[in-house]
Amino acid sequence: MIAEKVADLNNPGMEVDFDPAEAEALGAFEETAMDAETARDSVADLSREVAEGA
């Protein structure tokens, strides 16, 4: 079923629906968010720059 849907994507104007499990299996949802520690560190870096007048 997924292979047929993927093949259908090559047809211009064709709308193809994938359920969340199918989309994930095809790699549509790749986690690219930074982790919490990296986010905190980036805020700390900005705070230092502001304090130093950069």
PDB file as gemmi writes it, atoms N, CA and C in Angstrom:
CRYST1    1.000    1.000    1.000  90.00  90.00  90.00 P 1                      
ATOM      1  N   MET A   1       0.818  -1.190   0.000  1.00  0.00           N  
ATOM      2  CA  MET A   1       0.000   0.000   0.000  1.00  0.00           C  
ATOM      3  C   MET A   1       0.866   1.259   0.000  1.00  0.00           C  
ATOM      4  N   ILE A   2       1.905   1.312   0.857  1.00  0.00           N  
ATOM      5  CA  ILE A   2       2.769   2.488   0.900  1.00  0.00           C  
ATOM      6  C   ILE A   2       3.493   2.663  -0.432  1.00  0.00           C  
ATOM      7  N   ALA A   3       3.961   1.573  -1.011  1.00  0.00           N  
ATOM      8  CA  ALA A   3       4.675   1.661  -2.293  1.00  0.00           C  
ATOM      9  C   ALA A   3       3.787   2.281  -3.366  1.00  0.00           C  
ATOM     10  N   GLU A   4       2.518   1.929  -3.371  1.00  0.00           N  
ATOM     11  CA  GLU A   4       1.587   2.509  -4.346  1.00  0.00           C  
ATOM     12  C   GLU A   4       1.425   4.012  -4.106  1.00  0.00           C  
ATOM     13  N   LYS A   5       1.334   4.396  -2.847  1.00  0.00           N  
ATOM     14  CA  LYS A   5       1.191   5.817  -2.523  1.00  0.00           C  
ATOM     15  C   LYS A   5       2.431   6.598  -2.953  1.00  0.00           C  
ATOM     16  N   VAL A   6       3.601   6.020  -2.695  1.00  0.00           N  
ATOM     17  CA  VAL A   6       4.842   6.683  -3.086  1.00  0.00           C  
ATOM     18  C   VAL A   6       4.892   6.831  -4.604  1.00  0.00           C  
ATOM     19  N   ALA A   7       4.490   5.802  -5.327  1.00  0.00           N  
ATOM     20  CA  ALA A   7       4.452   5.879  -6.791  1.00  0.00           C  
ATOM     21  C   ALA A   7       3.479   6.961  -7.247  1.00  0.00           C  
ATOM     22  N   ASP A   8       2.371   7.099  -6.551  1.00  0.00           N  
ATOM     23  CA  ASP A   8       1.379   8.121  -6.901  1.00  0.00           C  
ATOM     24  C   ASP A   8       1.928   9.541  -6.745  1.00  0.00           C  
ATOM     25  N   LEU A   9       2.941   9.717  -5.900  1.00  0.00           N  
ATOM     26  CA  LEU A   9       3.521  11.042  -5.698  1.00  0.00           C  
ATOM     27  C   LEU A   9       4.150  11.596  -6.977  1.00  0.00           C  
ATOM     28  N   ASN A  10       4.470  10.721  -7.918  1.00  0.00           N  
ATOM     29  CA  ASN A  10       5.082  11.144  -9.180  1.00  0.00           C  
ATOM     30  C   ASN A  10       4.067  11.671 -10.182  1.00  0.00           C  
ATOM     31  N   ASN A  11       2.798  11.616  -9.857  1.00  0.00           N  
ATOM     32  CA  ASN A  11       1.746  12.102 -10.750  1.00  0.00           C  
ATOM     33  C   ASN A  11       1.397  13.546 -10.394  1.00  0.00           C  
ATOM     34  N   PRO A  12       1.735  14.490 -11.269  1.00  0.00           N  
ATOM     35  CA  PRO A  12       1.437  15.896 -10.985  1.00  0.00           C  
ATOM     36  C   PRO A  12      -0.047  16.108 -10.676  1.00  0.00           C  
ATOM     37  N   GLY A  13      -0.301  16.874  -9.638  1.00  0.00           N  
ATOM     38  CA  GLY A  13      -1.670  17.187  -9.254  1.00  0.00           C  
ATOM     39  C   GLY A  13      -2.338  16.129  -8.400  1.00  0.00           C  
ATOM     40  N   MET A  14      -1.690  15.004  -8.233  1.00  0.00           N  
ATOM     41  CA  MET A  14      -2.272  13.908  -7.444  1.00  0.00           C  
ATOM     42  C   MET A  14      -2.058  14.198  -5.960  1.00  0.00           C  
ATOM     43  N   GLU A  15      -3.112  14.150  -5.191  1.00  0.00           N  
ATOM     44  CA  GLU A  15      -3.007  14.316  -3.746  1.00  0.00           C  
ATOM     45  C   GLU A  15      -2.953  12.942  -3.109  1.00  0.00           C  
ATOM     46  N   VAL A  16      -1.919  12.728  -2.312  1.00  0.00           N  
ATOM     47  CA  VAL A  16      -1.723  11.426  -1.676  1.00  0.00           C  
ATOM     48  C   VAL A  16      -1.698  11.640  -0.171  1.00  0.00           C  
ATOM     49  N   ASP A  17      -2.562  10.941   0.535  1.00  0.00           N  
ATOM     50  CA  ASP A  17      -2.631  11.048   1.993  1.00  0.00           C  
ATOM     51  C   ASP A  17      -1.871   9.899   2.634  1.00  0.00           C  
ATOM     52  N   PHE A  18      -1.084  10.238   3.647  1.00  0.00           N  
ATOM     53  CA  PHE A  18      -0.378   9.244   4.444  1.00  0.00           C  
ATOM     54  C   PHE A  18      -0.837   9.401   5.881  1.00  0.00           C  
ATOM     55  N   ASP A  19      -1.066   8.280   6.557  1.00  0.00           N  
ATOM     56  CA  ASP A  19      -1.383   8.388   7.978  1.00  0.00           C  
ATOM     57  C   ASP A  19      -0.062   8.615   8.725  1.00  0.00           C  
ATOM     58  N   PRO A  20      -0.119   9.016   9.984  1.00  0.00           N  
ATOM     59  CA  PRO A  20       1.116   9.327  10.710  1.00  0.00           C  
ATOM     60  C   PRO A  20       2.128   8.183  10.741  1.00  0.00           C  
ATOM     61  N   ALA A  21       1.675   6.957  10.881  1.00  0.00           N  
ATOM     62  CA  ALA A  21       2.598   5.817  10.921  1.00  0.00           C  
ATOM     63  C   ALA A  21       3.308   5.645   9.582  1.00  0.00           C  
ATOM     64  N   GLU A  22       2.574   5.802   8.483  1.00  0.00           N  
ATOM     65  CA  GLU A  22       3.179   5.688   7.153  1.00  0.00           C  
ATOM     66  C   GLU A  22       4.197   6.807   6.935  1.00  0.00           C  
ATOM     67  N   ALA A  23       3.824   8.009   7.319  1.00  0.00           N  
ATOM     68  CA  ALA A  23       4.724   9.149   7.148  1.00  0.00           C  
ATOM     69  C   ALA A  23       6.004   8.961   7.954  1.00  0.00           C  
ATOM     70  N   GLU A  24       5.867   8.476   9.167  1.00  0.00           N  
ATOM     71  CA  GLU A  24       7.046   8.244   9.997  1.00  0.00           C  
ATOM     72  C   GLU A  24       7.912   7.146   9.405  1.00  0.00           C  
ATOM     73  N   ALA A  25       7.296   6.086   8.896  1.00  0.00           N  
ATOM     74  CA  ALA A  25       8.047   4.994   8.276  1.00  0.00           C  
ATOM     75  C   ALA A  25       8.844   5.480   7.069  1.00  0.00           C  
ATOM     76  N   LEU A  26       8.346   6.504   6.402  1.00  0.00           N  
ATOM     77  CA  LEU A  26       9.030   7.064   5.235  1.00  0.00           C  
ATOM     78  C   LEU A  26      10.030   8.160   5.615  1.00  0.00           C  
ATOM     79  N   GLY A  27      10.163   8.434   6.903  1.00  0.00           N  
ATOM     80  CA  GLY A  27      11.133   9.418   7.364  1.00  0.00           C  
ATOM     81  C   GLY A  27      10.657  10.852   7.312  1.00  0.00           C  
ATOM     82  N   ALA A  28       9.363  11.056   7.254  1.00  0.00           N  
ATOM     83  CA  ALA A  28       8.829  12.417   7.158  1.00  0.00           C  
ATOM     84  C   ALA A  28       9.042  13.209   8.442  1.00  0.00           C  
ATOM     85  N   PHE A  29       9.126  12.538   9.559  1.00  0.00           N  
ATOM     86  CA  PHE A  29       9.271  13.225  10.839  1.00  0.00           C  
ATOM     87  C   PHE A  29      10.640  12.930  11.422  1.00  0.00           C  
ATOM     88  N   GLU A  30      11.588  13.794  11.103  1.00  0.00           N  
ATOM     89  CA  GLU A  30      12.926  13.652  11.651  1.00  0.00           C  
ATOM     90  C   GLU A  30      13.090  14.706  12.733  1.00  0.00           C  
ATOM     91  N   GLU A  31      13.440  14.276  13.927  1.00  0.00           N  
ATOM     92  CA  GLU A  31      13.584  15.205  15.043  1.00  0.00           C  
ATOM     93  C   GLU A  31      14.846  16.038  14.852  1.00  0.00           C  
ATOM     94  N   THR A  32      14.680  17.326  14.758  1.00  0.00           N  
ATOM     95  CA  THR A  32      15.827  18.212  14.560  1.00  0.00           C  
ATOM     96  C   THR A  32      15.932  19.272  15.658  1.00  0.00           C  
ATOM     97  N   ALA A  33      15.066  19.178  16.643  1.00  0.00           N  
ATOM     98  CA  ALA A  33      15.087  20.171  17.720  1.00  0.00           C  
ATOM     99  C   ALA A  33      16.309  19.964  18.606  1.00  0.00           C  
ATOM    100  N   MET A  34      16.785  21.060  19.169  1.00  0.00           N  
ATOM    101  CA  MET A  34      17.911  20.938  20.087  1.00  0.00           C  
ATOM    102  C   MET A  34      17.407  20.436  21.435  1.00  0.00           C  
ATOM    103  N   ASP A  35      18.317  19.839  22.191  1.00  0.00           N  
ATOM    104  CA  ASP A  35      17.917  19.349  23.503  1.00  0.00           C  
ATOM    105  C   ASP A  35      17.848  20.522  24.488  1.00  0.00           C  
ATOM    106  N   ALA A  36      17.295  20.274  25.650  1.00  0.00           N  
ATOM    107  CA  ALA A  36      17.057  21.337  26.629  1.00  0.00           C  
ATOM    108  C   ALA A  36      18.361  21.987  27.084  1.00  0.00           C  
ATOM    109  N   GLU A  37      19.405  21.195  27.265  1.00  0.00           N  
ATOM    110  CA  GLU A  37      20.688  21.745  27.720  1.00  0.00           C  
ATOM    111  C   GLU A  37      21.269  22.717  26.686  1.00  0.00           C  
ATOM    112  N   THR A  38      21.203  22.347  25.422  1.00  0.00           N  
ATOM    113  CA  THR A  38      21.701  23.226  24.363  1.00  0.00           C  
ATOM    114  C   THR A  38      20.896  24.518  24.310  1.00  0.00           C  
ATOM    115  N   ALA A  39      19.584  24.410  24.489  1.00  0.00           N  
ATOM    116  CA  ALA A  39      18.732  25.600  24.488  1.00  0.00           C  
ATOM    117  C   ALA A  39      19.108  26.535  25.639  1.00  0.00           C  
ATOM    118  N   ARG A  40      19.316  25.969  26.826  1.00  0.00           N  
ATOM    119  CA  ARG A  40      19.712  26.792  27.979  1.00  0.00           C  
ATOM    120  C   ARG A  40      21.064  27.459  27.728  1.00  0.00           C  
ATOM    121  N   ASP A  41      22.001  26.704  27.157  1.00  0.00           N  
ATOM    122  CA  ASP A  41      23.322  27.257  26.878  1.00  0.00           C  
ATOM    123  C   ASP A  41      23.248  28.407  25.880  1.00  0.00           C  
ATOM    124  N   SER A  42      22.378  28.302  24.893  1.00  0.00           N  
ATOM    125  CA  SER A  42      22.277  29.367  23.893  1.00  0.00           C  
ATOM    126  C   SER A  42      21.722  30.647  24.511  1.00  0.00           C  
ATOM    127  N   VAL A  43      20.805  30.520  25.435  1.00  0.00           N  
ATOM    128  CA  VAL A  43      20.263  31.696  26.124  1.00  0.00           C  
ATOM    129  C   VAL A  43      21.344  32.313  26.997  1.00  0.00           C  
ATOM    130  N   ALA A  44      22.132  31.484  27.660  1.00  0.00           N  
ATOM    131  CA  ALA A  44      23.211  31.990  28.503  1.00  0.00           C  
ATOM    132  C   ALA A  44      24.221  32.747  27.653  1.00  0.00           C  
ATOM    133  N   ASP A  45      24.537  32.247  26.456  1.00  0.00           N  
ATOM    134  CA  ASP A  45      25.469  32.933  25.558  1.00  0.00           C  
ATOM    135  C   ASP A  45      24.936  34.307  25.178  1.00  0.00           C  
ATOM    136  N   LEU A  46      23.664  34.391  24.845  1.00  0.00           N  
ATOM    137  CA  LEU A  46      23.061  35.675  24.481  1.00  0.00           C  
ATOM    138  C   LEU A  46      23.076  36.643  25.656  1.00  0.00           C  
ATOM    139  N   SER A  47      22.810  36.132  26.848  1.00  0.00           N  
ATOM    140  CA  SER A  47      22.801  36.980  28.040  1.00  0.00           C  
ATOM    141  C   SER A  47      24.183  37.581  28.276  1.00  0.00           C  
ATOM    142  N   ARG A  48      25.231  36.785  28.080  1.00  0.00           N  
ATOM    143  CA  ARG A  48      26.594  37.297  28.255  1.00  0.00           C  
ATOM    144  C   ARG A  48      26.906  38.372  27.214  1.00  0.00           C  
ATOM    145  N   GLU A  49      26.488  38.150  25.964  1.00  0.00           N  
ATOM    146  CA  GLU A  49      26.745  39.134  24.909  1.00  0.00           C  
ATOM    147  C   GLU A  49      26.057  40.464  25.219  1.00  0.00           C  
ATOM    148  N   VAL A  50      24.824  40.392  25.702  1.00  0.00           N  
ATOM    149  CA  VAL A  50      24.094  41.616  26.040  1.00  0.00           C  
ATOM    150  C   VAL A  50      24.787  42.329  27.199  1.00  0.00           C  
ATOM    151  N   ALA A  51      25.197  41.574  28.197  1.00  0.00           N  
ATOM    152  CA  ALA A  51      25.856  42.164  29.362  1.00  0.00           C  
ATOM    153  C   ALA A  51      27.191  42.800  28.984  1.00  0.00           C  
ATOM    154  N   GLU A  52      27.881  42.209  27.995  1.00  0.00           N  
ATOM    155  CA  GLU A  52      29.187  42.721  27.573  1.00  0.00           C  
ATOM    156  C   GLU A  52      29.055  43.817  26.520  1.00  0.00           C  
ATOM    157  N   GLY A  53      27.835  44.060  26.050  1.00  0.00           N  
ATOM    158  CA  GLY A  53      27.613  45.099  25.058  1.00  0.00           C  
ATOM    159  C   GLY A  53      28.010  44.706  23.645  1.00  0.00           C  
ATOM    160  N   ALA A  54      27.970  43.429  23.346  1.00  0.00           N  
ATOM    161  CA  ALA A  54      28.366  42.959  22.004  1.00  0.00           C  
ATOM    162  C   ALA A  54      27.311  43.230  20.973  1.00  0.00           C  
TER     163      ALA A  54                                                      
END                                                                             
